[in-house]
């Protein structure tokens, strides 16, 4: 009998023990692969309105940090413009926002923003935005206040697409860069317990007089659940979530199933 590798044996055991937990990999509610040079959503949710490519954007092939070429929506940096997804189609409490982005601008510019509905009755919102700090650093800001350290997040190859992920569960919000956890915060310190994920946008905001600059965004995915660290690592490696056991069930859950 051919001997299986340790990973294969463990995966097989997890599948047998967990049963239906591995029936299907998580699917994004919203997915803009951009491979056909359109903002076509291939996720499971239907948008109430299809976003269109605004002036100041073009599609281009851009290299990511893994050396792969991705089709990206690229800003020429010539105008204050943005693309925003409809909020009503993706209203979920727990969420994962996964996307690839770079920023080659010479000055301070927005790259991508994430809106949350704090009060569904009044439609009050708060936002988080990924911005360029300098030639080698970026940072997540919340309503104008930096969240992850005073000097920003170091990016070694800022001209290449980096994988970013923001995961929100019942208690914690986690931030990942290229599959590595770079920061987290108590959800209650920023997001209300019952708040909903509202929208994802990339580009600038005319209201805040900001613009995207010479930045690119690729492979935007929004999930209606908090994905595990293993799943984020797979996405950062450009792999499908069903290609690894850790994508469907976290390590703790898997070992619990075996006990």
N, C-alpha and C positions, 0 to 999 in steps of 0.2 A: 504494500500500500504506500502511495506517495505521501511523504510527510508534508503537511501544510505549515506555512509560516505562522509564527505566534500571533500576528495581527489577524490573519485569516481565521485562526481557531477561535480567538476571542470574539471576533465579529460574528462568527457562526453561533457561538454560545449565546451572545447577546440577542441575536435574532430569535433563537429558539426560546429563550427565557422571556423576552419582552413581547413576543407574539405580534399583535397588531400594531404595536408602537412603531414598527418599521414598515408598515404597509405602504406609506407614501412619504416622500421627502417634502419638506415645507415648500410651498409654492408662493411666489410673490403676488400680492394684490395688483401691484403696478410694476411693469417691467418695460423700460425703454432700452432696447438693445442698440438702436440707432444704426444697425447694419444695413438697412435699406434706405438710409438717408432721409428718414421721416421720423416724426414723433409718434410712432405707432405703438400702442400699448398691447403687449402680449400677455399681461397678467390676467388673473381670474376675475377682476372687477371691471365693470364697464364705466368709463368716465362719462359724466354728463355732458362734457364738451371736450372735443379733441384739441389739445394745444397745437398751435402752429409755430413755425420757426419765424421769429421776429427778425427784422432787419438788423444787421450788425452781427449775425451769426452765419457760420458756414459749416459744412461737414468736412472732416479731414481725418486722415490716418495719423494716429499719435502713438508713440511707443510708451509702454508702461514699465514699471520698475522690474518686472520679470523678464523683460526683453521681448514681450509679445506686442504686436501691433493691434490697436483697437480703433474702431470707427468712433469718432467723437464729435460732439457739437462744440465748435470752437468759436469764441468771440473774437472779433477783429479789434475790439477795444475802442471802436470809433463812436459809440453812442451809449447813452444810458438806456439799457434795455434788459429785459428778463423774460424767462419762460416760467410760468407757474402752473402747477397741476391743480385740478379742481379739488376742493376740500370735501365736498359731500360724498364723494365716492370712496374715500379712504379714512372714514372716521372710526378709529379703533383706539382702545386705551393703551394696550401694549403694542410696541412696534419695533421694527428694525429698518433703518434706512441705510442702504449700501450703495456706494457710488465710487467711481474713479474720477479724480480731478487733479489738475496741475494749476500752476499760476506763474506765468513768466512775465508778469507786469513789472514795470519799473517803479511803481508806487503803490499806495494802499488801495486795494480793491476787494470787493466781495467775490466769492466763488460760488457758494451754494448756501441756501437758507432753508430752515426747517421751521414750520409754523405749528403751534399747538393751540387748541381751543381750551381756554381756561374755564369759561362759563358758556355752555351751549345755549343757555337762555338769552344771553345778551350778545353772544358771538365775540366776546372779548378774547383777544389772542396774545400770545407771547411768542417770541421767535428766537432761534439760535442761528448763527451764521458763521460759516467758515471763511476767514479772511486772511489775506496775505499780510504778514508783519514786516518782513524784509526779504532780501534775496534768498534766504535759506530757512525761513521760519513762517509758519502759519499758526492760527489760533482760532478756537471756537469762542464766540462771544454770545452773550445773552442780553438782549435789550441794551446793548452798549457796554456791558460789563464783561471783561475777560474772565473765563471760567477756569482755564487750564494753565495756570502758572503765569508769572509776570513776563517771561521772555518768549512765550509761544512754543510751538511744537517744531522741533528741528526736522527739516526735510533735506536729505542728502543730495537728491537729484530733482530739484524743483521743476525742471522742464519736462520731466517724465510724469505720466499719470500715476498717482498714488491711490491706494485703496483706502477709503474712509468708511467707517460704519458708526452709527449711533444707535444703541440698543436701549430701549426703555421697558422695564418690567414694573411690577407692582411697587417696588421699593427703591430701585436704583436705576440710574442712567449711566451707561458705560460708553466710552469713546475708544475707537480702535484706529490705528494707522498700520496699514499693510499686515493685518492679522494680529497685531500686538496691542494689548490693552495699554492705553496711554493716560487714562484718567477715568475717574468715576465720581459721582456725587449722589448724595441722598436725594431721591426724587422729590421728596417733600420740600426741599430747600429751593426748588425752582418750579416744579410742576405740581399742580394740585392733584390730590388723590384721584379724582374722577375725571381729569382732563383727557381730551381726545387728541390723537394725532390728526392734524388738519391738512397740511400741504407741504410739498417740496418744490422749491424753485431754484433756478440757477440763473445767474446774471445779476445786474444791479437793481437798485430801487430808486425810481425817480423821486419818491417821497423823501428818501434820505440822501439824495444827491450822490449816490454811489454808482459805480459801474463795474462790470466784470473784468475789464482789461483783457489782456491777451491770455486768457485762460481757456481750458477745455474740460468738458465733462463727458463721461462715457458710462455705459451699462448701469443705468439707474434702476435700483430695485427697492421696493417698499413691501415689507412683510407685515402682516397683522398679528405678529407674535414676537416675543423676545428670543432671538436665535442664540444658541450656545456659542461659547468661545471657539469650539471646534468648527462649527458651521462658518463663523466669520473667517477663520483661517483658510478654510476651503475656498471661500469666495475670493479671498485675497490672493490665492494661488491660481485663480482662474478656473477652478474645478467645479463640477456640478455637485449639488448638495447630496445627491444619492450615491456619490462615489466614495463616501467614507461613513462608517458607522456613527462616528461622533456627531454627524450633522443632524441626525434624527433624535437621538437621545443623549443627554449629557452624560459625562463619565460617572457621576454620582448615581444617576438613575439607573445606568446600565449595571453597575456593580451591585446596586440594591436588588435588581432583578435576578442576579445570579445567587444571592445569598438565601 
